[in-house]
Amino acid sequence: MDRSLILSKLKVIVANYSHDKDALEYLTESTDFIKDLKINSANLVDVVLDVEEEFDIEIDNLSMERMLNVSAALEIITDKLKEK
């Protein structure tokens, strides 16, 4: 799956939990889920669950701990899709 397609799907997912709509509008690979989008840690778990459902992948605890920004999320999703 193309990285830009993954990014667009990820943006839709995080939009449901972001408390900073301006930051969401300018989402890039360097965007931090907590600092930039103001997603709290409980909602970050929801983001991970939604990502698993959207991409039909399973994200292990170690990967979940790393998934704090868009770049890490893209890397994890891409890797998990390759494993399928």
N, C-alpha and C positions, 0 to 999 in steps of 0.2 A: 504494500500500500504506500502510496506517495506521501512524503513527509508533510506537504502542504495540506493534503486531505486530512491527515491525522490531526494537524494543527486546527483546522476548521472545525472538526468534530469535537476536539478538546475544548475549544472556545465556547461552543454551545453548552457543553457540560458545565464548565466553570461559571458560566453566566448565571446559572441558577443559584450559585452560592456567593458570588462576588458582592461585596459591599461598596466597591469603588467602580462605578460604571464607566468613569472616564479612563481609568487604567485598563479596564476591559476592552475599551474601544481601541486602545493602542497596544494590545497584547503582542508581545514578541517572545522570542525564545529566552530572553533574559528576565522575563516577568516572574516575580516571586509570588506564589499563591498567598502567603500570609502577609508579607510586608506590602506588596503592591495592590493586590486584589482584596485585602482585608478579609480573607477566608479564615474562619477560626478552625482550630484543630479538629473539633468534632465534625465540622462540615468537610474538612479535608478527607476524612474517612469516607464520607458520602461521595466525594469526587472519585476516590479510588474505586468504590463499588460501582459507580456509574460507568467509569472507564472499563472495568471488567465486563460489564454487561454490554456496552456499546461495541467493544472490539472482540468479545467472546474470548477473553484471556483470563488467566489467573495471576494475580500479583501477590508474590510472597511477602512476608513481613519485612525482610531486608530491603527489597525494592520499594516497599511502601514508605519506609523510613527515609529513603533517598528522594522520594517524589515530592520535593518542596518547591520546584519551579518548573516552568514550561519546558525548558531544555531537558531536564532530567526525565520528565514525564514522556516526552517524545522518544527519548532514548530507550526507556523501559518498555513503552508500548511497541516500538519497532522491534526490539529484541524478542519480546514475547510473541509477536506475530510471526517472526522468523522460526520460532520453535514449534509452531503449529504444523 
